[in-house]
Amino acid sequence: MNRGIGITDDIFWVGENDYETALFENIWPLPRGVSYNAYLIRDEKTVLVDAVKRGYVTDMVSKVKPLMGEGRQLDYLVINHMEPDHSGAITTLRNIFPRMTILGNKKTLEFLGEFYGITEGTREVADGEQLETGRHKLSFHLTPMVHWPETMMTFDETDGVLFSGDAFGGFGVLPGGIFDDEVDLDFFEEETLRYFTNIVGKFSKMVQKAIAKLDGVPVKIICPTHGPVWRSDPQRIIQTYSRWAAQETEPGVVIVYASMYGNTGTMIESVSRGLAEVGMDKVRIHNLSRTHVSFILNDIWRYNTFLFGTPTYNTKCFPLMDNFLRLLRNISLQDRSIGLVGTYGWSGGGVKELQAYVEDAKHTLVEPVLEARCSPTPGDLENCRELGRRLAAAAQGSGN
């Protein structure tokens, strides 16, 4: 989109769509891209709230300048978050608008100097501090560790617009429309959950604190730094984020497995059959060798019961399963029920690694734990079906 889009009479979206980056943070797939949202407040003083990734600054400025009008300068740049997908444009913006004052909290300004060597033309803002720009009055609300230590939100008290930083944002470019009532919300809610689980979920307790801090703030529109602007129903995304941060789950079984030569996969098929026999239809199956963990984490966060399966590889879990368990430890999942299966040849150990994860994370183990030598016997497969039935019972809350 090569022009700014009005959000209110004098607040405009001046962001950019990134169709080119394959991996966000060089980790998470972007099959439908990502937006970098920035916002211009046109008032007696002009304010840019957040910026864009370094390679997109020229296009962003081509939106900003016509909206400000001939000869006007940018007075303020508000930095809600210093991660380079938002701050990468700052050095160029300072060159284009040398008189602009950069506003951020104490930790923001520390990062600003460390990332870009900028220490002058800045102003520290405190929690709850206000800035009048003419008709508009902005207030600054520190929300540390959502998901960096300097994160904050900026609230325009005049129009009820919350510039929320990365909170309430998601993956996916904005396809012409930028508002929640202009886009496919089913897609964006799924991509927002994926963003949450991949980027923010580890800091869920801090997300809950940030949401509590918003209680009583008369928010009419939410403008995040990624994804759609929530103007028709901003409470929808706040409530959704609140559920995710509280790790509220749905009944369902997520199967995550690796299989070198198909034997662990055969056990997975039998467990799946056991699930079907008792009517469990909310089943998501992921082969770690084919599905990126970004999408697996989505389902892991949504549903309450898992099955993990792995062959033994050099006395340990299959390497992709080992990496997956490290990710799970990092995001601090809570209160799940988990079943375990696996295979081994000359030495066991893979399933033992799975058991250690369940014990360390204090999840509920659904028995029996099943490990077949070389290939599963008919008895092993019958036990797998029984495990499937027990996983279904756990998912529905009727015990192990």
N, C-alpha and C positions, 0 to 999 in steps of 0.2 A: 504494500500500500504506500503510495508516494505522496500522501498528504495527511495532515493531522485530522483527527476525528473528534468532534465535540462531545464532551461528557456532560458538562453543564454550559452555561452561557460563556464562561471564560476559563474553563478547565478542558484541556485537550489531551488525547492520547497521541504521543509522538514516537511510539516505539517501532520496533523492527521485527520482521519474521525471518527466522533462520531456517532455510530449507537445506543447507549444505552440511552442517555438522552432523556426523554420523553417531558420535557418542558424546553425551553430556558428561562433563568432567572426565572425558576419555574412558568412561566406564559404562554408562547407561545408554542403551539404544534409543535413537530418536527416529522411528520409522515415519512419523509425520511432523518432524521438526519441532521447533520450540520458538516461542516469542520472547523478546526482551522488551518489556513494557516500561516506557518513560512517560512522564506527564508534565505538561506546561500549564502553569497558572499565569494568565495574562491579567495583570492588575496594575496599580500605580507602580509597584515593583514586580518585575517578572521573576518567576520561580520555576526552575526545572526540578522535578522530583524524580530522583533516580536517573540512571543513564543506561547505556547499552554496552555490548561487547565491543572491543576495540575496532574490529573490521567493519562495524556498522555505523560509526559515528557520522560519516559524511552524509549518509541518507537521513539520519535523524536530524542533523542540522538543517537539511533542506526542507524539513517540515517545520522546524522551530522558527527560522528566520521570517518566513512569510506571515506566520501567526503573530509575531511580535510587531511587525511593521517596520517600515524603512527607518534606519538609523537607531533603533532601540537596541539596548544592550541587555544581556542576561544579568540580572542582579544577584540571584542566589541559585546555588545548586544544593539541594538537600540530598544527602546520602543516607538512605535507610539501611543499606547493606553494602559492604565493601568487597564482596566476592567479585572477581574480575569480569564475570559475565554482565555485571552492572556498572562496575567502576572502570573498565578498560578504556572508556572514552574520555576519562577525566583530563588526561594530559592534553589531548587535542582540544577539548572544550576550553581549557585554560588559555591555550594559544589563541583561540578564536574570540573568546570573551575574557580578556585579561583582567577586567575589573570585577568579575563575579566573585562573590564570597561563598566559600564552601562551608556548609553547615553540617555538623555531625557531632555525636557525643564524644566523650574523652577517648574511648577505645577506638572509635572510628578515625579520629584524627591521628592516633598512633599508627594505625594501619596505613593511612594515607601517606604519611611520611615514609613508612617502611616499604610500601609497594612502589610509590611514584616519586619519592623525594620532595613532595609538596608540603611545606611547613608554613608558608605565608599565605595571606588572603583567606584565612579560615576563621571560623568562629565555633566555639564549643557551645552546645546546647545541653541543658540539663533535663532530667525527667520532669515532665509537666510544664516546661517553659513554653511561652507563647511568642509568636512573631506576627505582627500586623503588617500586611503588604498593601493596604488600602482598604478595599471592601472586604478582603479575606483576612481571617485570623487563623493561623496555624498553631497547633499544639503538638509537642513531641513526647512520645511515650516509649520509654526504653523497654525492650522485650528481649533481654539477653538470652543467648543460646537457643534461639529459634532461627537459624541453627548454628550461628557464629556468636561469639561473645559481644559483638558490637551491634547486633540487630536491633532496630527500633521501628516504630510506626509513626507516621505523621497524619494528623487528623485536621481536616479543614472544617472548622466549626461553623463557617458561614453556610456552606452547601451540604454539610454532613457527609463529606467524602473521606474515606479512610484509605490512605496509601499504606498498604500493609506489608510491603517488602515481599519476601519469599513466602510468607504465610498466605494460605488460601490459593496458591498458585499451582500450576500443573504443566505438564508437557503438552506439545501440540502447537502448531502455528495457528494464528487467527485467520480463518479463511474468508476474508472480506469483512465479515461482521466481527465486532470485538466484544459485544455484550452477551450476557447469559441468555437473553431472549432472541438472539440472532444466530446462535450456534447449536450444534448437536450436543446437548447436555449429557446424554448417556456416554458419548465418547469422552467428553472433557472430564466428567466425574471419574471415569475409569483412569484417565491419564493423570488426573490430580491425585488419585489414590496411589498410582505408581510413583509419582513424584514424591508423595508423602513417605511411602515405605522406603524408597531408595535414598532419599536425602534427609528427611526431617524426622522420621519415626523414632530414631534413637533418642531424640530429645522430647519425647511426648510429654513428660512432666512439665517441661518448660513451656510447651505449647499450651497445656492446660492453664498454666499461670498467666500466659499472655491473653488467653480467651477470657479468663476471670477478670483481668485488668480492663477489658473492653466492656464489661458489664456496666450498664448505665450510660455508656457513650452512645449518643443518638446517631448511629451509623445509617445512612441512607444508600450509599454506594460504596462498594469495596473495589479498590484498584490495586491488584497485586502486580508483582514484577514479571510474572509469567502467567499465561492463560487468560481466560475471559474476564472482563469487567462485570461485576455483579451489581446490576442496577435494579432488576425487577424483583429479586428475592435474595438480598444479601444474607438474611438469616439462614437460608438453606445451606450455604457453604460454611457458615460458622458452626451450625449444628452438626453438619457432616464431619467437619474437622474435629469437633469436640468428641464425637463417637470414636473416630479413629484414634485420637490421642488417648482415650480411655481404654483402648484395645477391646472395645465391644465387638463380639464376633457373631457369625451366623452358623447354624448347624450345617456342617459339610465336611467332607474328607478330601484332603489334598495329598496326593501320592507323589513323592519325589524320589527318583531312583536313578541308579546307573547300572549298566549291565555290559560286560565286556564281550561275552559270547552268547548271551541270550538266556542263561540259566536263572539269573536274578529276575530278568524280565518275565520268565515263565511263572515265577512265584507271584510277581505283581499281578499277572493276569488272573491267577486263582484268588488272590485277595479281592480283586475287583469283582469277580463273580460272586463272592460271598457278600459284598456290599449290595450288589444288585438283587440277590435272593431275598433280602429283607427290605427292599424298596428304597434304598438310599440312592437318590438320583443326583444329589449335589456332590459330584465327584470330579475332581480336577487332577489329571495325570500329567506329570512333567518328567521327561527324560533329560537328565542333566547334560547329556552329550548333544542335545538338539535345541533345548530351550534356554535362553539367556536368563540368568538368575533375577534380573530386573523384573521379569514378568512372573516368575515364581513367587517372589516376595509379595507381589500383589495379592495372590491367592492365600499365601501363608498368613497375611495380616487379616484377611477377610473371614476365614473359616476357623473352626475351633478344634479340629482333629486332623492328625497327619499320619501318614505311613511313610517311613524312610526305608529305602532298600539299597544295599551296596554289596558288591563283591569285595573280597579282600585283595589288596594290591600291595605286595611287599610288606606284609604283616599289618597293614593299616587300611583305612578306608580307601576306596577308589579316589584318586586325587581331586576330581571335580566335586565329589561329596565332601571331602575334607575342606575344600575351599568354601563350600556352601555352609557347612557347620560353623566356620569362622565368621561368616557374615551374620548368621543367626545369633551367635554369641554377642556380636557387636551391636545388634539392634535391640537386644534385651526383650525378647518375646516373653509373655507371661501366660500362665494358666491354660496350657494346651494339653490335649491327650494325644499320645504318640504310640504307634505300633512300629515294630522293627523286624525286618527280614534281611537275609543276606546269604551269600554263598562263599565257599572257600575251596582251595585245592590242597596244596601241600602244607599250608599253614593258615590258621584262622587269625582273627584280629579286627576285621572290619566292623562286625556287629558290636564288638566290645567298645570300639570308638563311638558308635552310635549310642550305646548305653551310657557312656560317660557324659555325652552331651545332655541326655535326658536328665540324668542325676544332677549335673552341675546347674542346669537351668530350672530345676525343681518342677518339671512337667510331670504329668501323670502317665505312667507307663501302662499301656494296654497289652496284656499278655494273651497268648504266649509269645515270647521272643523266639524267632525261628531262624536257624542257620543251617543250610544244607551243604553237605560236602560234595563238591564237583557238580552234581546236578540233582534237583529235587526228586525224591521218590513219590509214588502215588500217595503215601501217607503224609509226606511233607505238604503236598498240594491240598490234601483234605484239611490239614491244620491251617493252611493259608486261608482257605474258605471260611473256616471258623474264626480266624482272626478278623477277616473282613466283616463278619456278622457282629463281632464284639466292637469293632471300630464304629460301626453304624450305631450301635447302642450307646457308645460313649458320645458320639456327635449329637444324638437326640437327648442326651442327659439321663439315660436310664442305667448308667453304670457300666463297668468294664466286663 
